[in-house]
Amino acid sequence: MAIPLPDARELSDEVLEALRLRALRGCAQGFTEAAVADLLGVARETVSRWWSAYAEGGLDALPHDRSGRPKGSGRTLSDEQGRHLQALLDGHSPEQLGIASPLWSRRAVRELIHKEYGLLMPVRTVGAYLRRWGYTPKRPRRHARKQDPEEVRQWLEETYPAIEARAAAEGAEIHWGDEVGVAADAHPARGYARQGQAATMGVPDPHIRMSQISTITNEGAVRFMTYKGTMNAALFLVFLARLLRSTAKKVFLVVDRLRAHEGDLVEQWLAAHRDRLELFYLPRHAPAVNPDEYLNQDLKGQVNAAGLPNNKTELRSRMQAFMRRLLHLPQHVRNYFKHPCVLYAMGS
């Protein structure tokens, strides 16, 4: 594997002078100009110019000026234009700037450059600019279009800090809860196949599904319950009763606004158990700020990794086995809180 060398135009005058002397020494010992140039990481024409000058006038005749096009002199965009485009990329989505794209892809940036400066630039060149500016391709974080940024800000900066302070004062545990459905025919991994041939996988009945409700704490505690069908208020209250039996402390439970989490039946139960459990609701359409979402992603990624189950019983058994392992892996559970979107809930 070739070892990359820095651009000679970035080297200091002292380093360039040392390269000239080494090039002359190599040529004097019989190495070809091309071999010397390749070894030192400079152009063959440069070595030829140095050797010709030395042959005619000795060391005093060596050229000390920098040859070649100055770095960046051939770029289409000026530094000022580059800074302006970066500000647009950092502060706006494509749709906000009238670009028909959900993400800042190379093609979307090319369209932005054309819109701002009337320049039609190859996609490959756009990619080179993005790398030079420090942008790299990433899997996007998803958020609902209906999400209210102000509601999220208020949750992060005001609501949750107040919940955390109350929990500390009252000796309560903060649990984060969520539901998830797992399908027997779901497999997130990719498979290899020969070029031109599809990777195939035999799947069971697509209607084989199981669901789970779980809670986690930033200390690594896990509680869960698997169930068939759809979560409703009665099933939610069954889980809350089990949750209270698992701890002697008061519980502050943070959940989303699923219909089963609200309603008269839930409110009546909460009123009767207010000394043991209080419910708090996350911002609407903001699942990324719930640490339990990352447990759900882990579950979906692992439960069918060894092969697809054949029936609901097998699927349920796999889900429960995964969760039981988590009961003995508190550090693994705490790692869910290290995602950038939920660091605020990690605690001290």
One Martini backbone bead per residue (centre of mass of N, CA, C, O) as a GRO file, in nm:
protein
  348
    1MET     BB    1   0.095   0.037   0.024
    2ALA     BB    2   0.077   0.356  -0.022
    3ILE     BB    3   0.236   0.640   0.100
    4PRO     BB    4   0.134   0.933   0.192
    5LEU     BB    5   0.207   1.265   0.086
    6PRO     BB    6   0.266   1.575   0.111
    7ASP     BB    7   0.232   1.865  -0.020
    8ALA     BB    8   0.495   2.053  -0.134
    9ARG     BB    9   0.346   2.337  -0.098
   10GLU     BB   10   0.340   2.293   0.235
   11LEU     BB   11   0.632   2.329   0.260
   12SER     BB   12   0.904   2.444   0.370
   13ASP     BB   13   1.197   2.587   0.276
   14GLU     BB   14   1.382   2.390   0.433
   15VAL     BB   15   1.260   2.126   0.322
   16LEU     BB   16   1.306   2.189   0.021
   17GLU     BB   17   1.613   2.209   0.038
   18ALA     BB   18   1.653   1.914   0.128
   19LEU     BB   19   1.525   1.788  -0.125
   20ARG     BB   20   1.723   1.895  -0.331
   21LEU     BB   21   1.977   1.751  -0.218
   22ARG     BB   22   1.860   1.462  -0.240
   23ALA     BB   23   1.813   1.468  -0.544
   24LEU     BB   24   2.106   1.509  -0.628
   25ARG     BB   25   2.222   1.258  -0.493
   26GLY     BB   26   2.052   1.055  -0.650
   27CYS     BB   27   2.149   1.132  -0.935
   28ALA     BB   28   2.458   1.092  -0.877
   29GLN     BB   29   2.397   0.768  -0.809
   30GLY     BB   30   2.187   0.685  -1.071
   31PHE     BB   31   1.917   0.779  -1.044
   32THR     BB   32   1.631   0.852  -1.159
   33GLU     BB   33   1.420   1.111  -1.180
   34ALA     BB   34   1.160   0.945  -1.131
   35ALA     BB   35   1.254   0.799  -0.872
   36VAL     BB   36   1.312   1.049  -0.703
   37ALA     BB   37   1.033   1.179  -0.723
   38ASP     BB   38   0.874   0.941  -0.597
   39LEU     BB   39   1.029   0.937  -0.321
   40LEU     BB   40   0.976   1.263  -0.254
   41GLY     BB   41   0.701   1.383  -0.379
   42VAL     BB   42   0.760   1.495  -0.671
   43ALA     BB   43   0.814   1.620  -0.966
   44ARG     BB   44   0.999   1.536  -1.233
   45GLU     BB   45   1.044   1.826  -1.342
   46THR     BB   46   1.173   1.931  -1.082
   47VAL     BB   47   1.423   1.749  -1.079
   48SER     BB   48   1.524   1.832  -1.358
   49ARG     BB   49   1.569   2.131  -1.289
   50TRP     BB   50   1.773   2.088  -1.062
   51TRP     BB   51   1.988   1.920  -1.221
   52SER     BB   52   2.043   2.123  -1.449
   53ALA     BB   53   2.138   2.358  -1.271
   54TYR     BB   54   2.370   2.204  -1.135
   55ALA     BB   55   2.526   2.121  -1.395
   56GLU     BB   56   2.580   2.430  -1.478
   57GLY     BB   57   2.627   2.586  -1.157
   58GLY     BB   58   2.560   2.443  -0.918
   59LEU     BB   59   2.434   2.529  -0.612
   60ASP     BB   60   2.393   2.836  -0.690
   61ALA     BB   61   2.180   2.751  -0.934
   62LEU     BB   62   1.957   2.689  -0.763
   63PRO     BB   63   1.627   2.699  -0.735
   64HIS     BB   64   1.414   2.887  -0.482
   65ASP     BB   65   1.161   2.888  -0.612
   66ARG     BB   66   0.824   2.837  -0.645
   67SER     BB   67   0.654   2.599  -0.811
   68GLY     BB   68   0.370   2.605  -0.946
   69ARG     BB   69   0.060   2.601  -0.847
   70PRO     BB   70  -0.107   2.740  -0.623
   71LYS     BB   71  -0.285   2.653  -0.372
   72GLY     BB   72  -0.619   2.708  -0.496
   73SER     BB   73  -0.603   2.868  -0.779
   74GLY     BB   74  -0.816   2.653  -0.940
   75ARG     BB   75  -1.067   2.735  -0.809
   76THR     BB   76  -1.399   2.818  -0.846
   77LEU     BB   77  -1.415   2.898  -0.552
   78SER     BB   78  -1.405   3.115  -0.321
   79ASP     BB   79  -1.361   3.172   0.006
   80GLU     BB   80  -1.616   3.344   0.040
   81GLN     BB   81  -1.812   3.146  -0.096
   82GLY     BB   82  -1.754   2.909   0.092
   83ARG     BB   83  -1.853   3.044   0.355
   84HIS     BB   84  -2.141   3.096   0.260
   85LEU     BB   85  -2.221   2.800   0.204
   86GLN     BB   86  -2.166   2.690   0.489
   87ALA     BB   87  -2.379   2.864   0.630
   88LEU     BB   88  -2.618   2.738   0.479
   89LEU     BB   89  -2.572   2.440   0.563
   90ASP     BB   90  -2.578   2.493   0.881
   91GLY     BB   91  -2.873   2.675   0.883
   92HIS     BB   92  -3.008   2.481   0.657
   93SER     BB   93  -3.230   2.338   0.465
   94PRO     BB   94  -3.309   2.266   0.152
   95GLU     BB   95  -3.611   2.355   0.165
   96GLN     BB   96  -3.551   2.649   0.277
   97LEU     BB   97  -3.384   2.701  -0.019
   98GLY     BB   98  -3.540   2.547  -0.262
   99ILE     BB   99  -3.449   2.243  -0.234
  100ALA     BB  100  -3.511   1.919  -0.375
  101SER     BB  101  -3.431   1.795  -0.060
  102PRO     BB  102  -3.383   1.625   0.251
  103LEU     BB  103  -3.069   1.654   0.191
  104TRP     BB  104  -2.717   1.714   0.190
  105SER     BB  105  -2.617   1.651  -0.100
  106ARG     BB  106  -2.430   1.684  -0.372
  107ARG     BB  107  -2.668   1.771  -0.554
  108ALA     BB  108  -2.780   1.988  -0.366
  109VAL     BB  109  -2.521   2.161  -0.358
  110ARG     BB  110  -2.506   2.210  -0.659
  111GLU     BB  111  -2.773   2.367  -0.669
  112LEU     BB  112  -2.685   2.589  -0.475
  113ILE     BB  113  -2.450   2.697  -0.644
  114HIS     BB  114  -2.626   2.771  -0.887
  115LYS     BB  115  -2.819   2.964  -0.734
  116GLU     BB  116  -2.592   3.162  -0.619
  117TYR     BB  117  -2.362   3.157  -0.895
  118GLY     BB  118  -2.419   2.996  -1.176
  119LEU     BB  119  -2.279   2.713  -1.127
  120LEU     BB  120  -2.167   2.421  -1.305
  121MET     BB  121  -2.097   2.136  -1.114
  122PRO     BB  122  -1.955   1.863  -1.049
  123VAL     BB  123  -2.015   1.624  -0.820
  124ARG     BB  124  -1.718   1.558  -0.756
  125THR     BB  125  -1.638   1.850  -0.685
  126VAL     BB  126  -1.835   1.886  -0.456
  127GLY     BB  127  -1.710   1.664  -0.280
  128ALA     BB  128  -1.434   1.804  -0.249
  129TYR     BB  129  -1.538   2.051  -0.101
  130LEU     BB  130  -1.669   1.908   0.140
  131ARG     BB  131  -1.407   1.782   0.244
  132ARG     BB  132  -1.251   2.051   0.277
  133TRP     BB  133  -1.480   2.165   0.485
  134GLY     BB  134  -1.562   1.896   0.677
  135TYR     BB  135  -1.753   1.701   0.525
  136THR     BB  136  -1.956   1.408   0.594
  137PRO     BB  137  -2.111   1.122   0.553
  138LYS     BB  138  -2.439   1.052   0.703
  139ARG     BB  139  -2.662   0.922   0.901
  140PRO     BB  140  -2.967   1.027   0.957
  141ARG     BB  141  -3.161   1.200   1.156
  142ARG     BB  142  -3.486   1.154   1.277
  143HIS     BB  143  -3.780   1.370   1.230
  144ALA     BB  144  -4.063   1.514   1.275
  145ARG     BB  145  -4.238   1.765   1.120
  146LYS     BB  146  -4.429   1.820   1.384
  147GLN     BB  147  -4.211   1.920   1.540
  148ASP     BB  148  -4.140   2.129   1.825
  149PRO     BB  149  -3.868   2.307   1.902
  150GLU     BB  150  -3.973   2.456   2.156
  151GLU     BB  151  -4.063   2.205   2.313
  152VAL     BB  152  -3.785   2.074   2.321
  153ARG     BB  153  -3.633   2.302   2.459
  154GLN     BB  154  -3.806   2.308   2.715
  155TRP     BB  155  -3.743   2.021   2.803
  156LEU     BB  156  -3.426   2.043   2.820
  157GLU     BB  157  -3.415   2.333   2.996
  158GLU     BB  158  -3.677   2.286   3.206
  159THR     BB  159  -3.848   2.030   3.260
  160TYR     BB  160  -3.633   1.811   3.324
  161PRO     BB  161  -3.468   1.958   3.543
  162ALA     BB  162  -3.714   1.963   3.736
  163ILE     BB  163  -3.751   1.658   3.761
  164GLU     BB  164  -3.465   1.596   3.865
  165ALA     BB  165  -3.486   1.767   4.122
  166ARG     BB  166  -3.727   1.624   4.247
  167ALA     BB  167  -3.608   1.339   4.258
  168ALA     BB  168  -3.378   1.413   4.451
  169ALA     BB  169  -3.559   1.526   4.685
  170GLU     BB  170  -3.757   1.243   4.688
  171GLY     BB  171  -3.609   0.973   4.601
  172ALA     BB  172  -3.649   0.918   4.297
  173GLU     BB  173  -3.713   0.739   4.005
  174ILE     BB  174  -3.609   0.751   3.668
  175HIS     BB  175  -3.816   0.651   3.403
  176TRP     BB  176  -3.800   0.512   3.071
  177GLY     BB  177  -4.060   0.475   2.830
  178ASP     BB  178  -4.162   0.207   2.589
  179GLU     BB  179  -4.269   0.087   2.277
  180VAL     BB  180  -4.250  -0.230   2.081
  181GLY     BB  181  -4.225  -0.383   1.759
  182VAL     BB  182  -4.177  -0.726   1.642
  183ALA     BB  183  -4.068  -0.899   1.359
  184ALA     BB  184  -4.000  -1.209   1.214
  185ASP     BB  185  -3.906  -1.070   0.915
  186ALA     BB  186  -3.680  -0.908   1.056
  187HIS     BB  187  -3.360  -0.787   0.901
  188PRO     BB  188  -3.090  -0.556   0.913
  189ALA     BB  189  -2.897  -0.705   0.751
  190ARG     BB  190  -2.652  -0.781   0.522
  191GLY     BB  191  -2.584  -0.963   0.215
  192TYR     BB  192  -2.394  -1.167   0.026
  193ALA     BB  193  -2.327  -1.158  -0.335
  194ARG     BB  194  -2.305  -1.188  -0.643
  195GLN     BB  195  -2.275  -1.022  -0.909
  196GLY     BB  196  -2.617  -0.985  -1.010
  197GLN     BB  197  -2.707  -1.105  -0.733
  198ALA     BB  198  -2.928  -1.183  -0.493
  199ALA     BB  199  -3.002  -1.160  -0.166
  200THR     BB  200  -3.147  -1.422   0.019
  201MET     BB  201  -3.452  -1.483   0.231
  202GLY     BB  202  -3.624  -1.672   0.445
  203VAL     BB  203  -3.961  -1.611   0.546
  204PRO     BB  204  -4.208  -1.566   0.743
  205ASP     BB  205  -4.482  -1.465   0.854
  206PRO     BB  206  -4.558  -1.121   0.859
  207HIS     BB  207  -4.776  -1.157   1.118
  208ILE     BB  208  -4.539  -1.203   1.309
  209ARG     BB  209  -4.589  -1.053   1.628
  210MET     BB  210  -4.439  -0.849   1.890
  211SER     BB  211  -4.455  -0.689   2.211
  212GLN     BB  212  -4.317  -0.405   2.410
  213ILE     BB  213  -4.253  -0.293   2.742
  214SER     BB  214  -4.029  -0.040   2.880
  215THR     BB  215  -3.767   0.038   3.123
  216ILE     BB  216  -3.519   0.291   3.212
  217THR     BB  217  -3.211   0.380   3.368
  218ASN     BB  218  -2.910   0.561   3.436
  219GLU     BB  219  -2.823   0.296   3.626
  220GLY     BB  220  -2.935   0.018   3.457
  221ALA     BB  221  -3.227  -0.035   3.475
  222VAL     BB  222  -3.482  -0.297   3.409
  223ARG     BB  223  -3.810  -0.311   3.252
  224PHE     BB  224  -4.059  -0.565   3.142
  225MET     BB  225  -4.319  -0.643   2.878
  226THR     BB  226  -4.483  -0.879   2.702
  227TYR     BB  227  -4.711  -0.868   2.409
  228LYS     BB  228  -5.011  -0.878   2.247
  229GLY     BB  229  -5.079  -0.653   2.028
  230THR     BB  230  -5.222  -0.363   2.168
  231MET     BB  231  -5.187  -0.095   2.341
  232ASN     BB  232  -5.353  -0.017   2.650
  233ALA     BB  233  -5.467   0.097   2.942
  234ALA     BB  234  -5.486  -0.174   3.093
  235LEU     BB  235  -5.200  -0.276   3.018
  236PHE     BB  236  -5.049  -0.034   3.133
  237LEU     BB  237  -5.141  -0.083   3.434
  238VAL     BB  238  -5.007  -0.354   3.466
  239PHE     BB  239  -4.721  -0.248   3.436
  240LEU     BB  240  -4.723  -0.038   3.665
  241ALA     BB  241  -4.767  -0.241   3.892
  242ARG     BB  242  -4.503  -0.397   3.841
  243LEU     BB  243  -4.311  -0.162   3.877
  244LEU     BB  244  -4.377  -0.108   4.180
  245ARG     BB  245  -4.290  -0.401   4.278
  246SER     BB  246  -3.966  -0.345   4.197
  247THR     BB  247  -3.995  -0.095   4.405
  248ALA     BB  248  -3.967   0.133   4.689
  249LYS     BB  249  -3.972   0.368   4.516
  250LYS     BB  250  -4.036   0.635   4.359
  251VAL     BB  251  -4.189   0.708   4.035
  252PHE     BB  252  -4.062   0.859   3.737
  253LEU     BB  253  -4.243   0.858   3.434
  254VAL     BB  254  -4.131   0.860   3.096
  255VAL     BB  255  -4.342   0.942   2.815
  256ASP     BB  256  -4.542   0.935   2.569
  257ARG     BB  257  -4.855   1.024   2.380
  258LEU     BB  258  -5.002   0.775   2.401
  259ARG     BB  259  -5.322   0.687   2.437
  260ALA     BB  260  -5.264   0.470   2.669
  261HIS     BB  261  -5.131   0.708   2.866
  262GLU     BB  262  -5.419   0.811   2.871
  263GLY     BB  263  -5.698   0.900   3.031
  264ASP     BB  264  -5.923   0.819   3.274
  265LEU     BB  265  -5.805   0.550   3.379
  266VAL     BB  266  -5.518   0.656   3.428
  267GLU     BB  267  -5.584   0.899   3.607
  268GLN     BB  268  -5.711   0.740   3.837
  269TRP     BB  269  -5.468   0.566   3.906
  270LEU     BB  270  -5.268   0.798   3.961
  271ALA     BB  271  -5.428   0.927   4.193
  272ALA     BB  272  -5.405   0.660   4.377
  273HIS     BB  273  -5.058   0.666   4.316
  274ARG     BB  274  -4.897   0.939   4.374
  275ASP     BB  275  -4.692   0.837   4.601
  276ARG     BB  276  -4.545   0.631   4.369
  277LEU     BB  277  -4.653   0.774   4.085
  278GLU     BB  278  -4.538   0.963   3.798
  279LEU     BB  279  -4.628   1.135   3.499
  280PHE     BB  280  -4.437   1.209   3.197
  281TYR     BB  281  -4.419   1.410   2.898
  282LEU     BB  282  -4.307   1.422   2.603
  283PRO     BB  283  -4.247   1.552   2.332
  284ARG     BB  284  -4.377   1.581   2.040
  285HIS     BB  285  -4.226   1.406   1.801
  286ALA     BB  286  -3.957   1.300   2.012
  287PRO     BB  287  -3.791   1.011   2.030
  288ALA     BB  288  -3.478   1.090   2.054
  289VAL     BB  289  -3.518   1.183   2.378
  290ASN     BB  290  -3.548   0.868   2.430
  291PRO     BB  291  -3.359   0.618   2.562
  292ASP     BB  292  -3.548   0.365   2.498
  293GLU     BB  293  -3.511   0.371   2.187
  294TYR     BB  294  -3.220   0.231   2.196
  295LEU     BB  295  -3.318  -0.037   2.295
  296ASN     BB  296  -3.508  -0.099   2.060
  297GLN     BB  297  -3.287  -0.102   1.843
  298ASP     BB  298  -3.124  -0.330   1.969
  299LEU     BB  299  -3.341  -0.544   1.965
  300LYS     BB  300  -3.394  -0.545   1.654
  301GLY     BB  301  -3.086  -0.613   1.583
  302GLN     BB  302  -3.073  -0.903   1.767
  303VAL     BB  303  -3.322  -1.108   1.776
  304ASN     BB  304  -3.260  -1.207   1.446
  305ALA     BB  305  -2.950  -1.276   1.397
  306ALA     BB  306  -2.972  -1.615   1.411
  307GLY     BB  307  -3.261  -1.600   1.295
  308LEU     BB  308  -3.580  -1.677   1.203
  309PRO     BB  309  -3.871  -1.714   1.334
  310ASN     BB  310  -4.175  -1.927   1.327
  311ASN     BB  311  -4.313  -1.789   1.586
  312LYS     BB  312  -4.438  -1.626   1.857
  313THR     BB  313  -4.298  -1.788   2.074
  314GLU     BB  314  -4.009  -1.756   1.967
  315LEU     BB  315  -4.004  -1.449   1.960
  316ARG     BB  316  -4.064  -1.400   2.260
  317SER     BB  317  -3.822  -1.559   2.370
  318ARG     BB  318  -3.605  -1.374   2.245
  319MET     BB  319  -3.684  -1.111   2.377
  320GLN     BB  320  -3.656  -1.210   2.672
  321ALA     BB  321  -3.360  -1.293   2.655
  322PHE     BB  322  -3.248  -1.014   2.595
  323MET     BB  323  -3.363  -0.873   2.853
  324ARG     BB  324  -3.231  -1.058   3.067
  325ARG     BB  325  -2.945  -0.976   3.000
  326LEU     BB  326  -2.980  -0.673   3.077
  327LEU     BB  327  -3.018  -0.717   3.386
  328HIS     BB  328  -2.680  -0.789   3.386
  329LEU     BB  329  -2.620  -0.494   3.206
  330PRO     BB  330  -2.590  -0.185   3.313
  331GLN     BB  331  -2.377  -0.058   3.122
  332HIS     BB  332  -2.532  -0.105   2.863
  333VAL     BB  333  -2.770   0.072   2.945
  334ARG     BB  334  -2.606   0.335   2.992
  335ASN     BB  335  -2.520   0.363   2.689
  336TYR     BB  336  -2.789   0.481   2.583
  337PHE     BB  337  -2.716   0.771   2.720
  338LYS     BB  338  -2.472   0.843   2.500
  339HIS     BB  339  -2.641   0.964   2.316
  340PRO     BB  340  -2.660   1.282   2.200
  341CYS     BB  341  -2.984   1.311   2.250
  342VAL     BB  342  -2.944   1.186   2.582
  343LEU     BB  343  -2.729   1.324   2.768
  344TYR     BB  344  -2.920   1.489   2.957
  345ALA     BB  345  -3.008   1.196   3.112
  346MET     BB  346  -2.740   1.074   3.250
  347GLY     BB  347  -2.611   1.232   3.458
  348SER     BB  348  -2.344   1.214   3.704
   0.00000   0.00000   0.00000
